[in-house]
Amino acid sequence: MRLLLRMRFRSDQITHWIKLSSAYRQSKHPPPMADVHEPLVRRKRKKVLVDYLVRFRWILVIFVVLPISSLIYFNIFLGDMWSAMKSEKKRQKQHDENVQKVVKRLKQRNPKKDGLVCTARKPWIAVGMRNVDYKRARHFEVDLSSFRNILEIDKERMVAKVEPLVNMGQISRATCPMNLALAVVAELDDLTVGGLINGYGIEGSSHLYGLFSDTVVAMEVVLADGRVVRATKDNEYSDLFYGIPWSQGTLGFLVSAEIKLIPIKEYMKLTYTPVKGSLKEIAQAYADSFAPRDGDPAKVPDFVEGMVYTESEGVMMTGVYASKEEAKKKGNKINCVGWWFKPWFYQHAQTALKRGEFVEYIPTREYYHRHTRCLYWEGKLILPFGDQFWFRFLLGWLMPPKVSLLKATQGEAIRNYYHDNHVIQDMLVPLYKVGDALEFVHREMEVYPLWLCPHRLYKLPVKTMVYPEPGFEHQHRQGDTSYAQMFTDVGVYYAPAAVLRGEEFNGTEAVHRLEQWLIENHSYQPQYAVSELNEKDFWRMFDASHYEHCRRRYGAVGTFMSVYYKSKKGRKTEKEVQEAEAAILEPAYADEA
């Protein structure tokens, strides 16, 4: 980032921060938050071979990854079109046949000889930086690759029934022409329904509808013993319905889901509002953009997100659906951000810092996927010149590179380099603590831009793995209601400024401190991120009670790996997995103080 590379410390601060940095290294503890508002100055780092491999990785990306990615995307598109041409009856018949194949495969497993059950998907295919080294241990594979069809769009019930490998690009392409959309449409095209339900999914509409899993009406699940059940919030499998989100597929195989649809219009009227001030002031402006202090529902937008570009500058964006007639009125500006030659969205939004507040109309589907082409701002690291006009005009149509291919071609050395010198984290924090979270990230990691996206965390009938703060409904804080606490995703995706300046940066220690901060502030870390949590801290962050109830009731123990061991960093051996399953009667969270 040019802004980060231009950052300089004032001469009267340098001596002060060198002393603090020296003291920090000697004590191995960070200075108190109350006394520190600037990042530490670190020693220069010696370059090694992997630095040059990363620096010139763009050669491999341009000549190998991008062409192959475009062919894969085209092949997927043809498959989606072929599926759409089939009748709903035929798609449902194929679905039922595929479900029976999964049931048959599970019944072939010998628990005494075969390993734990997992999907046959290759480890590098998953979107996200989380290790999937659990597949290196002995395991029993079940192929779910055929579950990639939209089964039904029910306009009367306002529900879409889809299989777990249907992705966001596929479903928005089918629903938007009908002026319908999922209530929560995650930004990146490649994100799948199964991943968003079993894990974590958010969008700019989550301040109204909650997380992606909160918009699910029903789930069809194949259990460990081969039973096929339909779980809803009010039937006999309601505990399973509430247990699956965040479980990472460790309770059973999700084979279809019915998801809430909402009516939409053709355009998004988007207002870009620049904000300048301290990080606390930026956080307050962000809260004010979608949670009016007077509680007037008419002031709540349909979509909201914020981007923080430096420790003193940010842009808040609020959107409301608009009709084609309104968008095309004289004087209104239409911006088709989806065209390949257009500026990357985060850079376009940044112009508000110089232009001042402005309004434009974006075609709704293009708005949904505004961050896909540049992978938020990660594209700048992958292709340093990818944002230049000449590249966008000539090769922008090949973007984005497929994340799975980037992972498949990076090798062990580059993978470890990214873990140590790169940050891919999301911090799910209560809205009133966003300012503190921004200051923490600035001090510990100094990563910009930062992404802000609010979401409701509902007070559910059972205490699931993630839950609001106890008694939040009595505090009457901004954005909260009697039935949900407003949280925010603080997205931290980029190389820290210390790395860009050629200084030392210990990613493992930084992530560990981030995770401890989250635990202490009743906040969460999505499991697709690289985690340094040990088992006890994992269950300090998440609540295990309902999850373990479901594990036992539905026979997952001894069949599926537990969610902690599935998301744990590092390689898993068969012995370690067996010991983890054997120790389930005395889980790590049991001795929590």
C-alpha positions in Angstrom: 0.0 0.0 0.0 1.4 3.4 -1.0 -0.1 5.0 2.1 1.7 2.6 4.3 5.0 2.9 2.5 4.8 6.6 2.9 4.3 6.5 6.7 7.1 8.1 8.7 7.6 8.6 12.3 8.2 12.2 13.5 11.8 12.7 14.8 10.6 13.6 18.3 8.9 10.2 18.6 11.7 7.9 17.3 13.8 7.9 20.5 10.8 7.4 22.6 9.6 4.4 20.7 13.0 2.8 20.3 13.2 2.7 24.1 9.7 1.2 24.4 10.6 -1.4 21.7 13.8 -2.3 23.6 11.9 -2.7 26.9 9.2 -4.7 25.1 11.8 -7.2 23.7 13.5 -7.6 27.1 10.2 -8.1 29.0 8.4 -10.1 26.3 5.3 -8.3 27.2 3.6 -5.5 25.3 3.4 -2.0 26.9 0.1 -1.2 28.6 -2.7 -0.2 26.1 -3.5 3.0 28.0 0.1 4.3 27.4 0.6 3.2 23.8 -1.2 4.6 20.8 1.6 4.1 18.2 3.1 0.9 16.8 6.4 -0.3 18.0 9.6 0.4 16.0 11.2 -3.0 15.2 14.7 -4.0 14.1 15.5 -4.4 10.4 15.0 -8.0 9.2 17.5 -9.7 7.0 16.1 -10.9 3.7 16.2 -14.6 2.8 15.4 -16.6 -0.3 11.7 -16.9 0.4 11.4 -13.1 0.5 12.4 -13.1 -3.2 10.1 -16.0 -4.0 7.2 -14.0 -2.6 8.3 -10.8 -4.2 8.4 -12.3 -7.7 5.5 -14.6 -7.2 3.5 -12.5 -9.6 5.3 -14.2 -12.5 3.8 -17.5 -11.6 0.4 -15.9 -10.9 0.2 -14.1 -14.3 1.5 -17.0 -16.5 0.1 -20.0 -14.6 -2.5 -19.2 -11.9 -4.6 -16.6 -13.8 -5.0 -18.6 -17.0 -5.9 -21.8 -15.2 -8.2 -19.9 -12.9 -10.1 -18.4 -15.8 -10.5 -21.9 -17.3 -11.8 -23.3 -14.0 -14.2 -20.4 -13.6 -15.5 -20.9 -17.2 -15.9 -24.6 -16.6 -17.8 -23.9 -13.3 -20.0 -21.4 -15.2 -20.9 -24.0 -17.8 -21.7 -26.5 -15.1 -24.0 -24.0 -13.4 -25.7 -23.3 -16.7 -26.2 -27.0 -17.4 -27.7 -27.5 -13.9 -30.0 -24.5 -14.4 -31.4 -26.1 -17.6 -32.5 -29.2 -15.7 -36.0 -29.3 -14.2 -36.4 -28.9 -10.5 -37.8 -32.4 -10.4 -34.7 -33.8 -12.1 -32.3 -31.9 -9.8 -34.1 -33.1 -6.7 -34.0 -36.7 -8.0 -30.2 -36.4 -8.5 -29.9 -34.9 -5.1 -31.7 -37.8 -3.4 -29.5 -40.3 -5.3 -26.3 -38.5 -4.2 -27.6 -38.4 -0.6 -28.0 -42.2 -0.7 -24.5 -42.5 -2.0 -23.2 -40.6 1.1 -25.4 -42.9 3.4 -24.0 -46.0 1.7 -20.4 -44.8 2.0 -20.8 -44.0 5.7 -22.2 -47.5 6.3 -19.1 -49.0 4.7 -16.9 -47.6 7.3 -15.4 -49.9 9.9 -14.8 -47.8 13.1 -12.2 -50.2 14.4 -10.1 -50.0 11.2 -10.9 -46.8 9.3 -10.0 -43.3 10.4 -12.3 -40.5 11.3 -14.7 -39.3 8.6 -14.0 -36.2 6.5 -14.8 -35.0 3.0 -12.7 -36.1 0.0 -12.0 -32.4 -0.9 -8.3 -31.7 -1.3 -6.8 -29.6 1.5 -5.8 -26.7 -0.7 -9.3 -26.2 -2.2 -10.8 -24.5 0.9 -11.0 -20.7 0.8 -9.2 -19.1 3.7 -5.8 -19.5 5.5 -6.8 -22.1 8.1 -4.6 -25.2 8.0 -6.4 -28.4 6.9 -3.6 -30.6 8.1 -6.0 -32.9 9.8 -6.3 -34.7 6.5 -2.7 -35.8 6.8 -3.8 -38.3 9.5 -5.5 -41.5 8.5 -9.1 -40.7 7.6 -12.2 -42.1 5.8 -13.2 -39.9 2.9 -16.7 -39.2 1.7 -17.1 -37.5 -1.7 -19.5 -34.5 -1.6 -18.3 -33.0 -4.9 -21.7 -33.5 -6.6 -23.6 -31.3 -4.2 -23.4 -28.1 -6.2 -26.9 -27.5 -7.5 -29.6 -24.9 -6.7 -32.6 -27.2 -6.1 -35.4 -24.8 -5.9 -36.3 -21.1 -5.7 -39.6 -20.9 -3.9 -41.0 -17.4 -4.4 -44.1 -18.2 -2.3 -42.2 -19.3 0.8 -39.3 -16.9 -0.1 -36.8 -19.6 0.4 -33.9 -21.0 -1.8 -33.1 -24.7 -1.4 -29.5 -25.3 -2.3 -26.8 -27.8 -2.0 -23.7 -27.1 0.1 -21.2 -26.4 -2.7 -23.4 -23.7 -4.3 -21.4 -20.5 -4.1 -22.4 -16.9 -3.8 -21.8 -16.0 -7.4 -23.9 -18.9 -8.6 -26.9 -18.1 -6.4 -26.8 -14.3 -7.0 -26.7 -15.0 -10.7 -29.9 -17.0 -10.4 -31.9 -14.8 -8.0 -31.0 -11.2 -8.9 -32.8 -11.3 -12.3 -36.0 -12.2 -10.2 -35.4 -9.2 -7.9 -34.7 -11.6 -5.1 -31.5 -12.3 -3.1 -30.4 -14.2 0.0 -30.8 -12.0 3.0 -27.0 -12.2 3.5 -24.8 -12.5 0.4 -21.1 -12.9 1.3 -18.9 -10.7 -0.9 -16.5 -13.2 -2.5 -18.0 -15.3 -5.4 -16.2 -18.5 -4.3 -17.6 -18.7 -0.8 -20.0 -21.7 -0.5 -23.2 -22.2 1.3 -21.8 -25.2 3.3 -18.8 -23.2 4.4 -20.8 -20.2 5.4 -23.3 -22.3 7.4 -20.8 -24.6 9.1 -18.4 -21.7 9.7 -18.9 -18.0 9.5 -20.6 -15.7 6.9 -21.3 -12.0 7.0 -22.3 -9.2 4.7 -23.2 -5.5 4.8 -26.8 -6.5 5.5 -25.9 -8.5 8.7 -26.8 -5.6 10.9 -30.4 -6.4 9.9 -30.4 -10.2 9.4 -27.5 -11.5 11.5 -24.8 -13.9 10.2 -25.4 -16.2 7.2 -26.4 -19.1 9.4 -29.1 -16.9 11.0 -30.9 -16.8 7.7 -31.2 -20.5 7.3 -34.7 -22.0 7.6 -33.9 -25.7 7.5 -30.9 -28.0 7.1 -30.8 -31.5 5.6 -28.0 -33.5 7.4 -26.6 -37.0 7.1 -25.6 -38.1 10.6 -22.8 -40.4 11.6 -25.0 -43.5 11.6 -26.3 -42.7 8.1 -29.7 -41.3 9.1 -30.9 -38.3 7.0 -32.7 -35.7 9.1 -34.2 -32.3 8.4 -33.4 -29.9 11.2 -35.4 -26.7 11.9 -35.5 -24.3 14.8 -38.7 -25.8 16.1 -38.7 -29.5 15.3 -37.2 -32.5 17.1 -33.8 -31.7 15.7 -33.7 -28.1 16.8 -30.6 -28.7 18.9 -28.8 -29.9 15.8 -30.1 -26.8 13.9 -28.5 -24.5 16.5 -25.4 -26.7 16.9 -24.2 -26.8 13.2 -23.1 -23.2 12.8 -19.4 -22.8 13.7 -19.1 -26.6 14.0 -17.0 -26.9 10.8 -18.8 -30.0 9.7 -18.0 -32.0 12.8 -21.6 -33.0 13.6 -22.6 -34.5 10.3 -22.7 -33.8 6.6 -24.8 -30.9 5.5 -26.3 -32.0 2.1 -28.8 -29.2 1.5 -30.2 -26.0 3.2 -33.2 -23.8 2.8 -32.2 -20.2 3.1 -34.3 -17.0 3.5 -34.8 -14.8 0.4 -35.7 -11.1 0.4 -37.1 -8.8 -2.3 -34.5 -6.4 -3.8 -34.3 -3.7 -6.4 -32.0 -3.4 -9.4 -29.6 -0.8 -7.9 -27.9 0.0 -4.7 -27.8 3.7 -3.9 -24.5 4.0 -2.1 -23.3 7.0 -0.1 -19.6 7.4 0.6 -18.8 9.5 3.7 -15.2 10.3 4.6 -14.2 10.4 8.3 -11.1 11.9 9.8 -10.0 11.9 13.4 -8.7 9.4 16.0 -9.4 5.7 15.8 -12.0 6.1 18.5 -13.7 8.9 16.5 -13.7 6.8 13.4 -15.3 3.9 15.4 -18.0 6.3 16.6 -18.7 7.6 13.1 -19.0 4.1 11.9 -21.6 3.2 14.6 -23.5 6.3 13.9 -23.7 5.5 10.2 -26.1 2.5 10.7 -27.3 2.7 14.4 -28.9 6.1 14.9 -28.7 7.3 18.5 -32.4 8.3 18.4 -33.4 4.8 17.4 -35.3 5.9 14.3 -35.6 2.8 12.0 -36.1 5.0 9.0 -32.4 6.0 9.3 -31.1 2.4 9.2 -29.6 1.6 5.8 -30.0 -1.7 3.9 -26.2 -2.1 3.7 -23.3 -0.7 5.6 -19.5 -1.2 5.7 -16.5 0.9 6.7 -12.9 0.9 5.6 -10.2 2.4 7.7 -7.2 3.5 5.5 -4.9 5.0 8.2 -5.0 5.6 11.9 -6.7 8.9 11.1 -8.8 8.3 8.0 -11.7 6.1 7.0 -14.7 6.0 4.7 -18.1 4.8 5.7 -20.5 3.5 3.1 -24.3 3.1 3.5 -26.5 1.7 0.8 -30.3 1.5 0.2 -32.0 -0.5 -2.6 -33.1 1.7 -5.5 -35.2 1.0 -8.6 -34.0 1.2 -12.2 -36.2 4.3 -12.7 -34.7 6.1 -9.8 -31.1 5.3 -10.7 -31.5 6.5 -14.3 -33.0 9.9 -13.3 -31.2 12.9 -14.8 -28.2 13.9 -12.6 -27.8 10.5 -10.9 -24.4 8.7 -11.5 -24.4 5.0 -12.3 -21.2 3.2 -11.6 -20.9 -0.4 -12.9 -18.1 -1.5 -10.6 -18.1 -5.0 -12.0 -16.5 -4.2 -15.3 -12.9 -5.6 -15.4 -11.2 -2.3 -16.2 -12.8 -0.4 -13.4 -10.7 0.8 -10.4 -10.6 -1.7 -7.5 -13.5 -0.9 -5.2 -11.5 -0.1 -2.1 -9.4 2.4 -4.0 -12.5 3.9 -5.6 -14.1 4.3 -2.1 -10.8 5.9 -0.9 -11.3 8.8 -3.3 -14.0 10.1 -0.9 -11.1 11.3 1.4 -10.3 13.9 -1.3 -13.7 14.3 -3.0 -15.8 14.6 0.1 -19.1 12.8 0.5 -20.7 11.6 -2.8 -23.5 9.3 -3.9 -23.7 6.9 -6.8 -25.9 4.0 -8.0 -24.3 0.5 -8.5 -26.1 -2.5 -10.1 -27.1 -4.6 -7.1 -25.4 -7.8 -8.1 -22.2 -6.0 -8.9 -22.4 -4.3 -5.5 -22.8 -7.7 -3.8 -19.5 -8.9 -5.3 -17.6 -5.6 -5.2 -14.6 -7.1 -3.4 -14.3 -10.2 -5.5 -12.0 -8.9 -8.3 -9.3 -7.6 -6.0 -9.9 -10.0 -3.1 -10.6 -6.9 -0.9 -7.0 -5.5 -1.1 -5.1 -8.7 -1.1 -4.8 -8.4 -4.8 -2.2 -5.6 -4.3 0.2 -8.0 -2.6 -0.4 -10.8 -5.1 0.0 -8.5 -8.1 1.7 -5.2 -7.1 0.7 -3.6 -10.4 -2.7 -5.2 -10.7 -4.5 -2.0 -9.8 -2.8 0.0 -12.6 -5.1 1.0 -15.5 -2.9 -0.8 -18.2 -3.2 -4.1 -16.3 -6.9 -3.7 -15.6 -7.6 -2.9 -19.2 -5.5 -5.7 -20.7 -5.7 -8.5 -18.1 -8.3 -7.4 -15.6 -10.8 -9.8 -17.1 -8.7 -12.7 -15.7 -9.0 -11.5 -12.2 -9.3 -12.8 -9.5 -6.9 -15.6 -9.2 -8.6 -18.6 -7.7 -7.6 -18.8 -4.0 -7.3 -22.5 -4.1 -4.8 -22.3 -6.9 -2.8 -19.7 -5.0 -2.6 -22.1 -2.1 -1.8 -25.1 -4.3 1.2 -23.3 -5.9 2.7 -21.6 -2.9 4.7 -24.5 -1.4 5.5 -25.0 2.3 8.1 -22.3 2.5 5.8 -19.6 1.2 3.0 -20.9 3.2 5.0 -20.5 6.4 6.2 -17.1 5.3 2.6 -15.9 5.0 1.8 -17.3 8.4 4.7 -15.3 9.9 4.6 -12.1 7.9 1.0 -11.7 6.8 -2.3 -11.3 8.6 -5.6 -12.9 7.6 -7.8 -12.4 10.7 -11.3 -11.3 11.5 -12.1 -10.0 15.0 -15.8 -10.3 16.0 -16.2 -7.7 18.7 -19.1 -5.9 20.4 -19.9 -2.6 18.7 -19.0 -0.5 21.7 -15.5 -2.0 21.7 -14.7 -1.3 18.1 -12.5 1.7 19.0 -10.5 -0.4 21.4 -10.1 -3.1 18.7 -8.8 -0.6 16.2 -6.3 0.7 18.6 -5.1 -2.8 19.4 -4.6 -3.7 15.8 -2.8 -0.4 15.1 -0.4 -1.0 18.0 0.2 -4.7 17.5 0.0 -5.2 13.7 -0.3 -1.8 12.0 -2.3 -3.3 9.1 -4.3 -1.0 6.8 -6.9 -0.9 5.3 -9.2 -2.5 7.8 -12.7 -3.7 7.0 -15.7 -2.9 9.3 -19.0 -4.8 9.0 -21.7 -4.9 11.7 -23.8 -7.9 12.5 -26.4 -8.9 15.0 -25.6 -11.7 17.4 -28.9 -13.1 18.5 -30.0 -14.2 21.9 -31.0 -17.8 21.0 -33.1 -20.3 22.9 -29.8 -22.3 23.6 -26.3 -21.1 24.3 -24.4 -21.9 21.1 -20.7 -21.7 20.4 -20.9 -17.9 20.0 -23.4 -15.8 22.0 -23.9 -12.2 23.2 -22.5 -10.8 26.4 -24.6 -11.8 29.5 -27.0 -9.0 30.4 -26.4 -7.0 27.3 -30.1 -6.3 26.9 -30.1 -4.2 30.1 -27.2 -2.0 29.1 -29.1 -0.2 26.2 -26.0 0.4 24.2 -26.0 1.8 20.7 -27.2 -0.7 18.2 -28.4 -3.3 20.7 -32.0 -4.6 21.0 -33.7 -6.8 23.6 -33.1 -9.8 21.4 -29.7 -9.2 19.8 -26.4 -7.5 20.6 -24.7 -5.6 17.8 -21.2 -6.9 17.0 -18.7 -5.9 14.3 -16.3 -7.8 12.1 -13.0 -6.0 12.1 -11.3 -7.5 9.1 -7.5 -7.5 9.2 -6.1 -8.7 5.9 -2.7 -7.5 4.6 1.0 -7.4 5.4 1.8 -5.4 8.5 3.6 -2.1 8.0 6.6 -3.5 9.8 7.0 -6.2 7.1 6.5 -3.6 4.3 9.3 -1.5 5.9 11.6 -4.5 6.1 11.4 -4.8 9.9 11.1 -7.9 12.1 7.6 -9.1 12.8 6.6 -12.2 14.7 3.2 -13.2 13.3 2.7 -16.1 15.8 3.2 -13.8 18.8 1.0 -11.1 17.3 -1.9 -13.5 16.6 -1.5 -15.0 20.1 -1.9 -11.6 21.7 -4.9 -10.8 19.4 -6.6 -14.0 20.5 -6.0 -13.3 24.2 -7.5 -9.8 23.7 -10.5 -11.4 22.0 -11.0 -13.8 24.9 -10.8 -11.0 27.5 -13.3 -8.9 25.6 -16.0 -11.5 24.9 -15.0 -11.5 21.2 -14.5 -14.2 18.6 -12.1 -15.4 15.9 -13.6 -17.2 12.9 -12.1 -20.7 12.5 -10.8 -20.2 9.0 -8.1 -17.9 10.3 -4.7 -19.2 11.3 -5.1 -19.8 15.0 -2.6 -20.1 17.8 -5.2 -21.1 20.4 -4.5 -24.1 22.6 -7.4 -26.3 23.5 -8.2 -24.6 26.8 -8.2 -21.1 25.3 -10.3 -22.3 22.4 -13.0 -23.3 24.8 -12.6 -20.1 26.7 -13.4 -18.2 23.5 -16.2 -20.5 22.4 -18.9 -22.2 24.5 -18.7 -26.0 24.3 -21.8 -27.1 26.2 -24.4 -27.3 23.4 -21.8 -28.4 20.8 -20.7 -31.4 23.0 -24.4 -32.2 23.7 -24.9 -32.5 19.9 -21.7 -34.5 19.4 -22.9 -37.1 21.9 -26.6 -37.2 20.9 -25.8 -37.6 17.1 -22.9 -40.0 17.3 -20.2 -37.6 16.1 -17.7 -38.6 18.8 -15.5 -41.3 17.3 -16.7 -40.5 13.8 -16.0 -36.9 13.1 -13.0 -35.0 14.4 -13.8 -32.3 17.1 -13.9 -28.7 15.9 -10.9 -27.7 17.9 -8.6 -30.4 16.4 -10.0 -29.7 12.9 -9.1 -26.0 13.2 -5.9 -26.4 15.2 -2.7 -25.2 13.6 -0.1 -27.8 12.8 -0.1 -31.4 11.5 -2.3 -34.0 13.1 -1.1 -37.5 13.5 -3.4 -40.5 13.7 -2.3 -41.1 17.3 -3.1 -37.5 18.3 -6.5 -37.7 16.8 -7.3 -41.0 18.6 -6.1 -39.5 21.9 -8.2 -36.4 21.4 -11.3 -38.5 20.8 -10.5 -40.8 23.8 -10.1 -37.8 26.0 -13.5 -36.4 25.2 -14.9 -37.4 28.6 -12.5 -34.9 30.2 -12.5 -32.0 27.8 -10.1 -29.1 28.2 -12.9 -26.6 29.0 -14.0 -28.6 32.1 -11.2 -27.1 34.3 -11.8 -23.6 33.2 -11.6 -21.2 36.2 
